[in-house]
Amino acid sequence: MKKLIIGLILIIILIILELLAFKTNITGNIIKYNQEDNKEIPDKYSYTKAICNSSNYCQDHEISCESNKITQIKPITGAVVQFDENWEDPRDEEQKDKLCG
């Protein structure tokens, strides 16, 4: 009986260790980090961003990136706004123009 209990405990420990090994997600891939906030930058990602023209017409777009290059820019239907002629975009130039990377 004692051998059975020890055997079950060992099996449970091995199962727990195996589950923990799968959760660590060790891939051997290089991980890039944003220097400003030390957050991981994945190789493939997408996000939304408002792109405005010279008449202050702004539309949200879904921007897809891979290896710091744009792979796709899709306008989001209905996500538009027309600001008046005196409106100034509060984002700095880098925020407005930077899309990937």
Secondary structure as UniProt FT lines:
FT   HELIX           2..24
FT   STRAND          32..33
FT   TURN            35..37
FT   STRAND          40..41
FT   STRAND          44..52
FT   TURN            54..55
FT   STRAND          57..66
FT   TURN            67..68
FT   STRAND          69..82
FT   TURN            85..86
FT   HELIX           93..97
//
